[in-house]
Amino acid sequence: MASHEIEELVKGIEMDILIMTVEEQWEMLPKETIAVAIILEERLDLTDICDVLKAFVLWIGLLNIVNTDYPKHMKHTSDVLQKLFMNIGGSSCS
């Protein structure tokens, strides 16, 4: 992927995980993950991450380190992480 294509791809994204895959035209699930990276302030900052789980852990760590608000479009993901996996406020559901 050319640099101008990457710049266009990440434009307007404050923080997210980019997963590039190889897909067959008629298949629902990707065949192979070819690249995993973290987008931070409209730039690919952490690239060459070996798998999605490690990218997710790094992404959560970056949210805490840079003291960034959790992305609003992923509010429910935050709830699941905190309540189910970290047992923070697990007795109440939003």
Secondary structure as the mmCIF struct_conf table of DSSP 4:
data_model
#
loop_
_struct_conf.conf_type_id
_struct_conf.id
_struct_conf.beg_label_comp_id
_struct_conf.beg_label_asym_id
_struct_conf.beg_label_seq_id
_struct_conf.end_label_comp_id
_struct_conf.end_label_asym_id
_struct_conf.end_label_seq_id
HELX_RH_AL_P HELX_RH_AL_P1 SER A 3 VAL A 10
TURN_TY1_P TURN_TY1_P1 LYS A 11 GLY A 12
BEND BEND1 GLU A 14 GLU A 14
STRN STRN1 MET A 15 VAL A 22
TURN_TY1_P TURN_TY1_P2 GLN A 25 TRP A 26
BEND BEND2 MET A 28 LEU A 29
BEND BEND3 LYS A 31 LYS A 31
STRN STRN2 GLU A 32 LEU A 40
BEND BEND4 GLU A 41 ARG A 43
STRN STRN3 LEU A 44 LEU A 46
BEND BEND5 CYS A 50 CYS A 50
HELX_RH_AL_P HELX_RH_AL_P2 VAL A 52 ILE A 65
TURN_TY1_P TURN_TY1_P3 VAL A 66 ASN A 67
HELX_LH_PP_P HELX_LH_PP_P1 THR A 68 PRO A 71
HELX_RH_3T_P HELX_RH_3T_P1 LYS A 72 MET A 74
HELX_RH_AL_P HELX_RH_AL_P3 LYS A 75 VAL A 80
HELX_RH_PI_P HELX_RH_PI_P1 LEU A 81 PHE A 85
BEND BEND6 MET A 86 MET A 86
BEND BEND7 ILE A 88 GLY A 89
TURN_TY1_P TURN_TY1_P4 GLY A 90 SER A 91
#
